[in-house]
Amino acid sequence: MRLFRLSDRRRRGRAGDRLRVAFVLLILLLLEFYLRPSIVEGQHGLPDFLILVLLLLAIREEPGVGALTGFLIGLVIDVLTPARFGAGILANVLVGWGASWGRSIFFADNILVNGALFFIGTWVRDVLMLLFSGTPLRALPVEVLLWAPLQAMSTAVVGVIIVVIFRDWLAIRIEA
């Protein structure tokens, strides 16, 4: 009887955790689809809230779930901007799987590690999308060395702010 009560409490606690994480992810999705398009017409360097959704989920789950989340987010990206359908899917699957797998190597309870994860994840995803979508070679250096790091930096800053504000909800301990 006592074991049954403990498992019910754990189940309710996990459901509450999932609801809080879902709320944070909903905020990020609203920012992506309502705030971001209204800021500026050319969106170079703006934070990418979809990659934050992917990375926040990937560091909480197993690599398979990270890859599946990457697939779904990549599908959304490819449907919205179908330059080369499949480039977004492949890039996001690789980043989701890699971030989830990297969680076992790096501990995601440090603010610097989180910031680096958001920066590297965004930059790698952008570079992979450029390569997979067939970006001309003469445009590649500017995109890879200027615009991708600028977007990665702004995404990392926003990601760190989100982690600091919602650290209890995301179950991320922050150590400086």
Residue, then its C-alpha position, 0 to 999 in steps of 0.5 A: m500500500r505504501l509503495f502504491r502511494l509513493s508511485d502515485r506521488r511520483r507520477r503526479g510530480r512527473a505530470g506536473d513537471r511535464l506541464r511546466v516544461a510544456f508551458v515554457l515550450l509553449i512560450l518559446l513557440l509563441l515567441e517564434f511564431y508571433l514575436r519573431p516575424s513582427i520584429v524585423e523583415g530580414q531575420h539574420g541574427l535574431p534568436d531562434f526559439l525553435i532550436l531552443v525548444l529542441l535543445l531544452l527537450a533534448i537535454r531532458e530526454e534520451p537520444g531517440v526522443g531528441a532525434l524525434t523532436g528534431f525531426l518534428i521541428g525540422l519538418v515544421i521548418d521545411v514546411l515553412t521554408p521549403a528551399r530544399f525539403g529535408a535539409g531542416i529535418l536532417a540538420n535538426v535530427l542530428v542536433g537533437w540526437g547530438a545534444s541528447w547524447g552529449r548530455s551524458i558527457f557534459f552536465a547541463d546544470n552549469i550556466l556556461v555549459n547551457g550557454a555553450l550548448f545553445f550556441i553550438g547547437t544553433w551554429v551547427r544546425d545553421v551550418l548543416m542546413l546551409l550545407f544540406s540546402g545547397t548554398p552557393l560556395r561564394a555565400l557560404p563563408v559569410e553565412v558560416l562566419l558572420w550570420a550563423p554565429l550572430q544568430a547562435m549568440s543571440t539564441a544562446v543569450v535568450g536561452v540562458i535567460i530562459v534557463v535562469i528564469f525557469r530553472d525550477w520548472l525546467a529542473i536545471r540546477i545552475e552552478a556558476 
